[in-house]
Amino acid sequence: MDLRGKKTDLLVRAHECAHILGHPKHEASRFTHLSPGDRGVAVALQEYLDEQLAKIRAELFAITTRGQTE
C-alpha cells in the first residue's frame, strides 16, 4: 500500500474542496448579517480554517516538490 500516494491524494482533494468553498479573507462583508457574537465566532472559525488550509498546502507542496527531486 502506497501511503504517500494516498496522503497526497487526500491533500489534493482537501485543497480542491477548500478552493471551491473558500472565500478571500478580505471579503468580511459575508459576516455582516450575523450578530456581533456570532460574527466573532465566524471570524475565528475562518481564521482557524485558513490556518489549517495553509498547513495542507505547505505539506502538499513539500510532497510534490520532494517527488520532483527524487
mmCIF file of the N, C-alpha and C atoms, coordinates in Angstrom:
data_MODEL
# 
_entry.id   MODEL 
# 
loop_
_atom_site.group_PDB 
_atom_site.id 
_atom_site.type_symbol 
_atom_site.label_atom_id 
_atom_site.label_alt_id 
_atom_site.label_comp_id 
_atom_site.label_asym_id 
_atom_site.label_entity_id 
_atom_site.label_seq_id 
_atom_site.pdbx_PDB_ins_code 
_atom_site.Cartn_x 
_atom_site.Cartn_y 
_atom_site.Cartn_z 
_atom_site.occupancy 
_atom_site.B_iso_or_equiv 
_atom_site.pdbx_formal_charge 
_atom_site.auth_seq_id 
_atom_site.auth_comp_id 
_atom_site.auth_asym_id 
_atom_site.auth_atom_id 
_atom_site.pdbx_PDB_model_num 
ATOM 1   N N  . MET A 1 1  ? 0.849   -1.178 0.000  1.00 0.00 ? 1  MET A N  1 
ATOM 2   C CA . MET A 1 1  ? 0.000   0.000  0.000  1.00 0.00 ? 1  MET A CA 1 
ATOM 3   C C  . MET A 1 1  ? 0.893   1.240  0.000  1.00 0.00 ? 1  MET A C  1 
ATOM 4   N N  . ASP A 1 2  ? 0.654   2.127  -0.934 1.00 0.00 ? 2  ASP A N  1 
ATOM 5   C CA . ASP A 1 2  ? 1.444   3.348  -1.046 1.00 0.00 ? 2  ASP A CA 1 
ATOM 6   C C  . ASP A 1 2  ? 0.785   4.458  -0.235 1.00 0.00 ? 2  ASP A C  1 
ATOM 7   N N  . LEU A 1 3  ? 1.230   4.603  1.011  1.00 0.00 ? 3  LEU A N  1 
ATOM 8   C CA . LEU A 1 3  ? 0.625   5.607  1.894  1.00 0.00 ? 3  LEU A CA 1 
ATOM 9   C C  . LEU A 1 3  ? 0.917   7.021  1.426  1.00 0.00 ? 3  LEU A C  1 
ATOM 10  N N  . ARG A 1 4  ? 2.110   7.222  0.873  1.00 0.00 ? 4  ARG A N  1 
ATOM 11  C CA . ARG A 1 4  ? 2.448   8.571  0.428  1.00 0.00 ? 4  ARG A CA 1 
ATOM 12  C C  . ARG A 1 4  ? 1.515   8.996  -0.709 1.00 0.00 ? 4  ARG A C  1 
ATOM 13  N N  . GLY A 1 5  ? 1.213   8.075  -1.617 1.00 0.00 ? 5  GLY A N  1 
ATOM 14  C CA . GLY A 1 5  ? 0.286   8.380  -2.706 1.00 0.00 ? 5  GLY A CA 1 
ATOM 15  C C  . GLY A 1 5  ? -1.106  8.684  -2.197 1.00 0.00 ? 5  GLY A C  1 
ATOM 16  N N  . LYS A 1 6  ? -1.567  7.891  -1.221 1.00 0.00 ? 6  LYS A N  1 
ATOM 17  C CA . LYS A 1 6  ? -2.902  8.113  -0.659 1.00 0.00 ? 6  LYS A CA 1 
ATOM 18  C C  . LYS A 1 6  ? -2.953  9.439  0.104  1.00 0.00 ? 6  LYS A C  1 
ATOM 19  N N  . LYS A 1 7  ? -1.880  9.757  0.830  1.00 0.00 ? 7  LYS A N  1 
ATOM 20  C CA . LYS A 1 7  ? -1.842  11.013 1.575  1.00 0.00 ? 7  LYS A CA 1 
ATOM 21  C C  . LYS A 1 7  ? -1.845  12.191 0.605  1.00 0.00 ? 7  LYS A C  1 
ATOM 22  N N  . THR A 1 8  ? -1.093  12.069 -0.480 1.00 0.00 ? 8  THR A N  1 
ATOM 23  C CA . THR A 1 8  ? -1.067  13.130 -1.481 1.00 0.00 ? 8  THR A CA 1 
ATOM 24  C C  . THR A 1 8  ? -2.445  13.318 -2.091 1.00 0.00 ? 8  THR A C  1 
ATOM 25  N N  . ASP A 1 9  ? -3.117  12.217 -2.423 1.00 0.00 ? 9  ASP A N  1 
ATOM 26  C CA . ASP A 1 9  ? -4.473  12.303 -2.973 1.00 0.00 ? 9  ASP A CA 1 
ATOM 27  C C  . ASP A 1 9  ? -5.411  13.015 -2.006 1.00 0.00 ? 9  ASP A C  1 
ATOM 28  N N  . LEU A 1 10 ? -5.315  12.668 -0.737 1.00 0.00 ? 10 LEU A N  1 
ATOM 29  C CA . LEU A 1 10 ? -6.164  13.290 0.279  1.00 0.00 ? 10 LEU A CA 1 
ATOM 30  C C  . LEU A 1 10 ? -5.878  14.787 0.390  1.00 0.00 ? 10 LEU A C  1 
ATOM 31  N N  . LEU A 1 11 ? -4.604  15.159 0.373  1.00 0.00 ? 11 LEU A N  1 
ATOM 32  C CA . LEU A 1 11 ? -4.241  16.570 0.466  1.00 0.00 ? 11 LEU A CA 1 
ATOM 33  C C  . LEU A 1 11 ? -4.720  17.341 -0.761 1.00 0.00 ? 11 LEU A C  1 
ATOM 34  N N  . VAL A 1 12 ? -4.609  16.733 -1.940 1.00 0.00 ? 12 VAL A N  1 
ATOM 35  C CA . VAL A 1 12 ? -5.075  17.388 -3.164 1.00 0.00 ? 12 VAL A CA 1 
ATOM 36  C C  . VAL A 1 12 ? -6.581  17.607 -3.095 1.00 0.00 ? 12 VAL A C  1 
ATOM 37  N N  . ARG A 1 13 ? -7.306  16.598 -2.649 1.00 0.00 ? 13 ARG A N  1 
ATOM 38  C CA . ARG A 1 13 ? -8.766  16.734 -2.534 1.00 0.00 ? 13 ARG A CA 1 
ATOM 39  C C  . ARG A 1 13 ? -9.144  17.808 -1.516 1.00 0.00 ? 13 ARG A C  1 
ATOM 40  N N  . ALA A 1 14 ? -8.443  17.837 -0.394 1.00 0.00 ? 14 ALA A N  1 
ATOM 41  C CA . ALA A 1 14 ? -8.720  18.854 0.628  1.00 0.00 ? 14 ALA A CA 1 
ATOM 42  C C  . ALA A 1 14 ? -8.460  20.250 0.073  1.00 0.00 ? 14 ALA A C  1 
ATOM 43  N N  . HIS A 1 15 ? -7.379  20.387 -0.680 1.00 0.00 ? 15 HIS A N  1 
ATOM 44  C CA . HIS A 1 15 ? -7.043  21.674 -1.287 1.00 0.00 ? 15 HIS A CA 1 
ATOM 45  C C  . HIS A 1 15 ? -8.124  22.097 -2.285 1.00 0.00 ? 15 HIS A C  1 
ATOM 46  N N  . GLU A 1 16 ? -8.578  21.162 -3.116 1.00 0.00 ? 16 GLU A N  1 
ATOM 47  C CA . GLU A 1 16 ? -9.609  21.470 -4.106 1.00 0.00 ? 16 GLU A CA 1 
ATOM 48  C C  . GLU A 1 16 ? -10.925 21.872 -3.436 1.00 0.00 ? 16 GLU A C  1 
ATOM 49  N N  . CYS A 1 17 ? -11.308 21.140 -2.400 1.00 0.00 ? 17 CYS A N  1 
ATOM 50  C CA . CYS A 1 17 ? -12.547 21.465 -1.679 1.00 0.00 ? 17 CYS A CA 1 
ATOM 51  C C  . CYS A 1 17 ? -12.453 22.839 -1.035 1.00 0.00 ? 17 CYS A C  1 
ATOM 52  N N  . ALA A 1 18 ? -11.330 23.125 -0.420 1.00 0.00 ? 18 ALA A N  1 
ATOM 53  C CA . ALA A 1 18 ? -11.150 24.421 0.230  1.00 0.00 ? 18 ALA A CA 1 
ATOM 54  C C  . ALA A 1 18 ? -11.191 25.545 -0.798 1.00 0.00 ? 18 ALA A C  1 
ATOM 55  N N  . HIS A 1 19 ? -10.631 25.296 -1.964 1.00 0.00 ? 19 HIS A N  1 
ATOM 56  C CA . HIS A 1 19 ? -10.639 26.313 -3.016 1.00 0.00 ? 19 HIS A CA 1 
ATOM 57  C C  . HIS A 1 19 ? -12.069 26.586 -3.485 1.00 0.00 ? 19 HIS A C  1 
ATOM 58  N N  . ILE A 1 20 ? -12.862 25.525 -3.620 1.00 0.00 ? 20 ILE A N  1 
ATOM 59  C CA . ILE A 1 20 ? -14.247 25.672 -4.062 1.00 0.00 ? 20 ILE A CA 1 
ATOM 60  C C  . ILE A 1 20 ? -15.082 26.383 -2.998 1.00 0.00 ? 20 ILE A C  1 
ATOM 61  N N  . LEU A 1 21 ? -14.908 25.996 -1.742 1.00 0.00 ? 21 LEU A N  1 
ATOM 62  C CA . LEU A 1 21 ? -15.733 26.529 -0.662 1.00 0.00 ? 21 LEU A CA 1 
ATOM 63  C C  . LEU A 1 21 ? -15.200 27.812 -0.051 1.00 0.00 ? 21 LEU A C  1 
ATOM 64  N N  . GLY A 1 22 ? -13.908 28.055 -0.207 1.00 0.00 ? 22 GLY A N  1 
ATOM 65  C CA . GLY A 1 22 ? -13.266 29.172 0.480  1.00 0.00 ? 22 GLY A CA 1 
ATOM 66  C C  . GLY A 1 22 ? -13.644 30.526 -0.075 1.00 0.00 ? 22 GLY A C  1 
ATOM 67  N N  . HIS A 1 23 ? -13.500 31.510 0.772  1.00 0.00 ? 23 HIS A N  1 
ATOM 68  C CA . HIS A 1 23 ? -13.725 32.900 0.401  1.00 0.00 ? 23 HIS A CA 1 
ATOM 69  C C  . HIS A 1 23 ? -12.463 33.666 0.771  1.00 0.00 ? 23 HIS A C  1 
ATOM 70  N N  . PRO A 1 24 ? -12.148 34.697 -0.003 1.00 0.00 ? 24 PRO A N  1 
ATOM 71  C CA . PRO A 1 24 ? -10.996 35.519 0.385  1.00 0.00 ? 24 PRO A CA 1 
ATOM 72  C C  . PRO A 1 24 ? -11.209 36.125 1.770  1.00 0.00 ? 24 PRO A C  1 
ATOM 73  N N  . LYS A 1 25 ? -10.134 36.225 2.515  1.00 0.00 ? 25 LYS A N  1 
ATOM 74  C CA . LYS A 1 25 ? -10.226 36.763 3.874  1.00 0.00 ? 25 LYS A CA 1 
ATOM 75  C C  . LYS A 1 25 ? -10.776 38.186 3.881  1.00 0.00 ? 25 LYS A C  1 
ATOM 76  N N  . HIS A 1 26 ? -10.445 38.966 2.861  1.00 0.00 ? 26 HIS A N  1 
ATOM 77  C CA . HIS A 1 26 ? -10.870 40.368 2.843  1.00 0.00 ? 26 HIS A CA 1 
ATOM 78  C C  . HIS A 1 26 ? -12.364 40.525 2.584  1.00 0.00 ? 26 HIS A C  1 
ATOM 79  N N  . GLU A 1 27 ? -13.049 39.445 2.265  1.00 0.00 ? 27 GLU A N  1 
ATOM 80  C CA . GLU A 1 27 ? -14.483 39.517 1.978  1.00 0.00 ? 27 GLU A CA 1 
ATOM 81  C C  . GLU A 1 27 ? -15.285 39.400 3.278  1.00 0.00 ? 27 GLU A C  1 
ATOM 82  N N  . ALA A 1 28 ? -14.984 40.269 4.215  1.00 0.00 ? 28 ALA A N  1 
ATOM 83  C CA . ALA A 1 28 ? -15.612 40.214 5.539  1.00 0.00 ? 28 ALA A CA 1 
ATOM 84  C C  . ALA A 1 28 ? -17.092 40.575 5.497  1.00 0.00 ? 28 ALA A C  1 
ATOM 85  N N  . SER A 1 29 ? -17.541 41.154 4.410  1.00 0.00 ? 29 SER A N  1 
ATOM 86  C CA . SER A 1 29 ? -18.952 41.549 4.326  1.00 0.00 ? 29 SER A CA 1 
ATOM 87  C C  . SER A 1 29 ? -19.890 40.355 4.419  1.00 0.00 ? 29 SER A C  1 
ATOM 88  N N  . ARG A 1 30 ? -19.402 39.163 4.173  1.00 0.00 ? 30 ARG A N  1 
ATOM 89  C CA . ARG A 1 30 ? -20.270 37.979 4.253  1.00 0.00 ? 30 ARG A CA 1 
ATOM 90  C C  . ARG A 1 30 ? -20.701 37.695 5.690  1.00 0.00 ? 30 ARG A C  1 
ATOM 91  N N  . PHE A 1 31 ? -20.060 38.331 6.676  1.00 0.00 ? 31 PHE A N  1 
ATOM 92  C CA . PHE A 1 31 ? -20.413 38.128 8.076  1.00 0.00 ? 31 PHE A CA 1 
ATOM 93  C C  . PHE A 1 31 ? -21.289 39.252 8.634  1.00 0.00 ? 31 PHE A C  1 
ATOM 94  N N  . THR A 1 32 ? -21.613 40.252 7.840  1.00 0.00 ? 32 THR A N  1 
ATOM 95  C CA . THR A 1 32 ? -22.322 41.422 8.363  1.00 0.00 ? 32 THR A CA 1 
ATOM 96  C C  . THR A 1 32 ? -23.741 41.111 8.815  1.00 0.00 ? 32 THR A C  1 
ATOM 97  N N  . HIS A 1 33 ? -24.358 40.088 8.283  1.00 0.00 ? 33 HIS A N  1 
ATOM 98  C CA . HIS A 1 33 ? -25.731 39.750 8.670  1.00 0.00 ? 33 HIS A CA 1 
ATOM 99  C C  . HIS A 1 33 ? -25.797 39.013 10.009 1.00 0.00 ? 33 HIS A C  1 
ATOM 100 N N  . LEU A 1 34 ? -24.656 38.638 10.549 1.00 0.00 ? 34 LEU A N  1 
ATOM 101 C CA . LEU A 1 34 ? -24.622 37.904 11.817 1.00 0.00 ? 34 LEU A CA 1 
ATOM 102 C C  . LEU A 1 34 ? -24.632 38.866 13.003 1.00 0.00 ? 34 LEU A C  1 
ATOM 103 N N  . SER A 1 35 ? -25.070 38.362 14.136 1.00 0.00 ? 35 SER A N  1 
ATOM 104 C CA . SER A 1 35 ? -24.999 39.161 15.362 1.00 0.00 ? 35 SER A CA 1 
ATOM 105 C C  . SER A 1 35 ? -23.524 39.317 15.741 1.00 0.00 ? 35 SER A C  1 
ATOM 106 N N  . PRO A 1 36 ? -23.187 40.329 16.545 1.00 0.00 ? 36 PRO A N  1 
ATOM 107 C CA . PRO A 1 36 ? -21.776 40.535 16.904 1.00 0.00 ? 36 PRO A CA 1 
ATOM 108 C C  . PRO A 1 36 ? -21.109 39.299 17.514 1.00 0.00 ? 36 PRO A C  1 
ATOM 109 N N  . GLY A 1 37 ? -21.813 38.587 18.375 1.00 0.00 ? 37 GLY A N  1 
ATOM 110 C CA . GLY A 1 37 ? -21.226 37.383 18.976 1.00 0.00 ? 37 GLY A CA 1 
ATOM 111 C C  . GLY A 1 37 ? -20.982 36.295 17.949 1.00 0.00 ? 37 GLY A C  1 
ATOM 112 N N  . ASP A 1 38 ? -21.979 36.075 17.086 1.00 0.00 ? 38 ASP A N  1 
ATOM 113 C CA . ASP A 1 38 ? -21.832 35.068 16.034 1.00 0.00 ? 38 ASP A CA 1 
ATOM 114 C C  . ASP A 1 38 ? -20.758 35.473 15.035 1.00 0.00 ? 38 ASP A C  1 
ATOM 115 N N  . ARG A 1 39 ? -20.662 36.766 14.772 1.00 0.00 ? 39 ARG A N  1 
ATOM 116 C CA . ARG A 1 39 ? -19.653 37.264 13.842 1.00 0.00 ? 39 ARG A CA 1 
ATOM 117 C C  . ARG A 1 39 ? -18.253 36.955 14.370 1.00 0.00 ? 39 ARG A C  1 
ATOM 118 N N  . GLY A 1 40 ? -18.054 37.145 15.669 1.00 0.00 ? 40 GLY A N  1 
ATOM 119 C CA . GLY A 1 40 ? -16.755 36.830 16.269 1.00 0.00 ? 40 GLY A CA 1 
ATOM 120 C C  . GLY A 1 40 ? -16.415 35.359 16.133 1.00 0.00 ? 40 GLY A C  1 
ATOM 121 N N  . VAL A 1 41 ? -17.409 34.512 16.346 1.00 0.00 ? 41 VAL A N  1 
ATOM 122 C CA . VAL A 1 41 ? -17.198 33.069 16.196 1.00 0.00 ? 41 VAL A CA 1 
ATOM 123 C C  . VAL A 1 41 ? -16.890 32.736 14.742 1.00 0.00 ? 41 VAL A C  1 
ATOM 124 N N  . ALA A 1 42 ? -17.627 33.331 13.809 1.00 0.00 ? 42 ALA A N  1 
ATOM 125 C CA . ALA A 1 42 ? -17.418 33.056 12.388 1.00 0.00 ? 42 ALA A CA 1 
ATOM 126 C C  . ALA A 1 42 ? -16.027 33.494 11.937 1.00 0.00 ? 42 ALA A C  1 
ATOM 127 N N  . VAL A 1 43 ? -15.592 34.654 12.396 1.00 0.00 ? 43 VAL A N  1 
ATOM 128 C CA . VAL A 1 43 ? -14.260 35.143 12.032 1.00 0.00 ? 43 VAL A CA 1 
ATOM 129 C C  . VAL A 1 43 ? -13.186 34.231 12.622 1.00 0.00 ? 43 VAL A C  1 
ATOM 130 N N  . ALA A 1 44 ? -13.348 33.822 13.869 1.00 0.00 ? 44 ALA A N  1 
ATOM 131 C CA . ALA A 1 44 ? -12.374 32.920 14.495 1.00 0.00 ? 44 ALA A CA 1 
ATOM 132 C C  . ALA A 1 44 ? -12.329 31.587 13.762 1.00 0.00 ? 44 ALA A C  1 
ATOM 133 N N  . LEU A 1 45 ? -13.483 31.071 13.378 1.00 0.00 ? 45 LEU A N  1 
ATOM 134 C CA . LEU A 1 45 ? -13.535 29.815 12.636 1.00 0.00 ? 45 LEU A CA 1 
ATOM 135 C C  . LEU A 1 45 ? -12.865 29.966 11.279 1.00 0.00 ? 45 LEU A C  1 
ATOM 136 N N  . GLN A 1 46 ? -13.116 31.086 10.592 1.00 0.00 ? 46 GLN A N  1 
ATOM 137 C CA . GLN A 1 46 ? -12.485 31.330 9.293  1.00 0.00 ? 46 GLN A CA 1 
ATOM 138 C C  . GLN A 1 46 ? -10.969 31.400 9.440  1.00 0.00 ? 46 GLN A C  1 
ATOM 139 N N  . GLU A 1 47 ? -10.480 32.052 10.489 1.00 0.00 ? 47 GLU A N  1 
ATOM 140 C CA . GLU A 1 47 ? -9.037  32.137 10.714 1.00 0.00 ? 47 GLU A CA 1 
ATOM 141 C C  . GLU A 1 47 ? -8.449  30.759 10.976 1.00 0.00 ? 47 GLU A C  1 
ATOM 142 N N  . TYR A 1 48 ? -9.153  29.934 11.754 1.00 0.00 ? 48 TYR A N  1 
ATOM 143 C CA . TYR A 1 48 ? -8.695  28.572 12.025 1.00 0.00 ? 48 TYR A CA 1 
ATOM 144 C C  . TYR A 1 48 ? -8.648  27.761 10.730 1.00 0.00 ? 48 TYR A C  1 
ATOM 145 N N  . LEU A 1 49 ? -9.692  27.870 9.924  1.00 0.00 ? 49 LEU A N  1 
ATOM 146 C CA . LEU A 1 49 ? -9.722  27.130 8.658  1.00 0.00 ? 49 LEU A CA 1 
ATOM 147 C C  . LEU A 1 49 ? -8.619  27.602 7.714  1.00 0.00 ? 49 LEU A C  1 
ATOM 148 N N  . ASP A 1 50 ? -8.365  28.905 7.675  1.00 0.00 ? 50 ASP A N  1 
ATOM 149 C CA . ASP A 1 50 ? -7.280  29.434 6.848  1.00 0.00 ? 50 ASP A CA 1 
ATOM 150 C C  . ASP A 1 50 ? -5.935  28.871 7.295  1.00 0.00 ? 50 ASP A C  1 
ATOM 151 N N  . GLU A 1 51 ? -5.740  28.771 8.605  1.00 0.00 ? 51 GLU A N  1 
ATOM 152 C CA . GLU A 1 51 ? -4.501  28.219 9.157  1.00 0.00 ? 51 GLU A CA 1 
ATOM 153 C C  . GLU A 1 51 ? -4.342  26.750 8.770  1.00 0.00 ? 51 GLU A C  1 
ATOM 154 N N  . GLN A 1 52 ? -5.418  25.980 8.897  1.00 0.00 ? 52 GLN A N  1 
ATOM 155 C CA . GLN A 1 52 ? -5.360  24.562 8.539  1.00 0.00 ? 52 GLN A CA 1 
ATOM 156 C C  . GLN A 1 52 ? -5.114  24.389 7.044  1.00 0.00 ? 52 GLN A C  1 
ATOM 157 N N  . LEU A 1 53 ? -5.742  25.224 6.239  1.00 0.00 ? 53 LEU A N  1 
ATOM 158 C CA . LEU A 1 53 ? -5.542  25.160 4.797  1.00 0.00 ? 53 LEU A CA 1 
ATOM 159 C C  . LEU A 1 53 ? -4.097  25.488 4.432  1.00 0.00 ? 53 LEU A C  1 
ATOM 160 N N  . ALA A 1 54 ? -3.508  26.453 5.112  1.00 0.00 ? 54 ALA A N  1 
ATOM 161 C CA . ALA A 1 54 ? -2.106  26.795 4.864  1.00 0.00 ? 54 ALA A CA 1 
ATOM 162 C C  . ALA A 1 54 ? -1.202  25.605 5.172  1.00 0.00 ? 54 ALA A C  1 
ATOM 163 N N  . LYS A 1 55 ? -1.498  24.876 6.243  1.00 0.00 ? 55 LYS A N  1 
ATOM 164 C CA . LYS A 1 55 ? -0.716  23.687 6.584  1.00 0.00 ? 55 LYS A CA 1 
ATOM 165 C C  . LYS A 1 55 ? -0.870  22.610 5.518  1.00 0.00 ? 55 LYS A C  1 
ATOM 166 N N  . ILE A 1 56 ? -2.105  22.411 5.041  1.00 0.00 ? 56 ILE A N  1 
ATOM 167 C CA . ILE A 1 56 ? -2.354  21.413 3.997  1.00 0.00 ? 56 ILE A CA 1 
ATOM 168 C C  . ILE A 1 56 ? -1.594  21.783 2.732  1.00 0.00 ? 56 ILE A C  1 
ATOM 169 N N  . ARG A 1 57 ? -1.661  23.047 2.354  1.00 0.00 ? 57 ARG A N  1 
ATOM 170 C CA . ARG A 1 57 ? -0.965  23.488 1.135  1.00 0.00 ? 57 ARG A CA 1 
ATOM 171 C C  . ARG A 1 57 ? 0.543   23.343 1.278  1.00 0.00 ? 57 ARG A C  1 
ATOM 172 N N  . ALA A 1 58 ? 1.086   23.664 2.447  1.00 0.00 ? 58 ALA A N  1 
ATOM 173 C CA . ALA A 1 58 ? 2.527   23.532 2.666  1.00 0.00 ? 58 ALA A CA 1 
ATOM 174 C C  . ALA A 1 58 ? 2.956   22.073 2.590  1.00 0.00 ? 58 ALA A C  1 
ATOM 175 N N  . GLU A 1 59 ? 2.175   21.190 3.193  1.00 0.00 ? 59 GLU A N  1 
ATOM 176 C CA . GLU A 1 59 ? 2.508   19.775 3.160  1.00 0.00 ? 59 GLU A CA 1 
ATOM 177 C C  . GLU A 1 59 ? 2.392   19.225 1.745  1.00 0.00 ? 59 GLU A C  1 
ATOM 178 N N  . LEU A 1 60 ? 1.367   19.627 1.022  1.00 0.00 ? 60 LEU A N  1 
ATOM 179 C CA . LEU A 1 60 ? 1.195   19.189 -0.355 1.00 0.00 ? 60 LEU A CA 1 
ATOM 180 C C  . LEU A 1 60 ? 2.349   19.686 -1.210 1.00 0.00 ? 60 LEU A C  1 
ATOM 181 N N  . PHE A 1 61 ? 2.752   20.936 -1.031 1.00 0.00 ? 61 PHE A N  1 
ATOM 182 C CA . PHE A 1 61 ? 3.874   21.493 -1.777 1.00 0.00 ? 61 PHE A CA 1 
ATOM 183 C C  . PHE A 1 61 ? 5.158   20.726 -1.475 1.00 0.00 ? 61 PHE A C  1 
ATOM 184 N N  . ALA A 1 62 ? 5.386   20.409 -0.193 1.00 0.00 ? 62 ALA A N  1 
ATOM 185 C CA . ALA A 1 62 ? 6.589   19.667 0.197  1.00 0.00 ? 62 ALA A CA 1 
ATOM 186 C C  . ALA A 1 62 ? 6.609   18.283 -0.445 1.00 0.00 ? 62 ALA A C  1 
ATOM 187 N N  . ILE A 1 63 ? 5.466   17.619 -0.467 1.00 0.00 ? 63 ILE A N  1 
ATOM 188 C CA . ILE A 1 63 ? 5.403   16.279 -1.056 1.00 0.00 ? 63 ILE A CA 1 
ATOM 189 C C  . ILE A 1 63 ? 5.627   16.340 -2.558 1.00 0.00 ? 63 ILE A C  1 
ATOM 190 N N  . THR A 1 64 ? 4.995   17.296 -3.227 1.00 0.00 ? 64 THR A N  1 
ATOM 191 C CA . THR A 1 64 ? 5.127   17.361 -4.686 1.00 0.00 ? 64 THR A CA 1 
ATOM 192 C C  . THR A 1 64 ? 6.523   17.795 -5.103 1.00 0.00 ? 64 THR A C  1 
ATOM 193 N N  . THR A 1 65 ? 7.146   18.716 -4.379 1.00 0.00 ? 65 THR A N  1 
ATOM 194 C CA . THR A 1 65 ? 8.499   19.130 -4.757 1.00 0.00 ? 65 THR A CA 1 
ATOM 195 C C  . THR A 1 65 ? 9.521   18.062 -4.406 1.00 0.00 ? 65 THR A C  1 
ATOM 196 N N  . ARG A 1 66 ? 9.299   17.326 -3.335 1.00 0.00 ? 66 ARG A N  1 
ATOM 197 C CA . ARG A 1 66 ? 10.191  16.227 -2.974 1.00 0.00 ? 66 ARG A CA 1 
ATOM 198 C C  . ARG A 1 66 ? 10.144  15.146 -4.051 1.00 0.00 ? 66 ARG A C  1 
ATOM 199 N N  . GLY A 1 67 ? 8.955   14.891 -4.581 1.00 0.00 ? 67 GLY A N  1 
ATOM 200 C CA . GLY A 1 67 ? 8.793   13.888 -5.629 1.00 0.00 ? 67 GLY A CA 1 
ATOM 201 C C  . GLY A 1 67 ? 9.487   14.283 -6.914 1.00 0.00 ? 67 GLY A C  1 
ATOM 202 N N  . GLN A 1 68 ? 9.585   15.568 -7.195 1.00 0.00 ? 68 GLN A N  1 
ATOM 203 C CA . GLN A 1 68 ? 10.241  16.041 -8.409 1.00 0.00 ? 68 GLN A CA 1 
ATOM 204 C C  . GLN A 1 68 ? 11.752  15.947 -8.302 1.00 0.00 ? 68 GLN A C  1 
ATOM 205 N N  . THR A 1 69 ? 12.291  16.032 -7.094 1.00 0.00 ? 69 THR A N  1 
ATOM 206 C CA . THR A 1 69 ? 13.743  15.998 -6.929 1.00 0.00 ? 69 THR A CA 1 
ATOM 207 C C  . THR A 1 69 ? 14.285  14.586 -6.800 1.00 0.00 ? 69 THR A C  1 
ATOM 208 N N  . GLU A 1 70 ? 13.417  13.612 -6.525 1.00 0.00 ? 70 GLU A N  1 
ATOM 209 C CA . GLU A 1 70 ? 13.872  12.229 -6.358 1.00 0.00 ? 70 GLU A CA 1 
ATOM 210 C C  . GLU A 1 70 ? 14.115  11.575 -7.691 1.00 0.00 ? 70 GLU A C  1 
# 
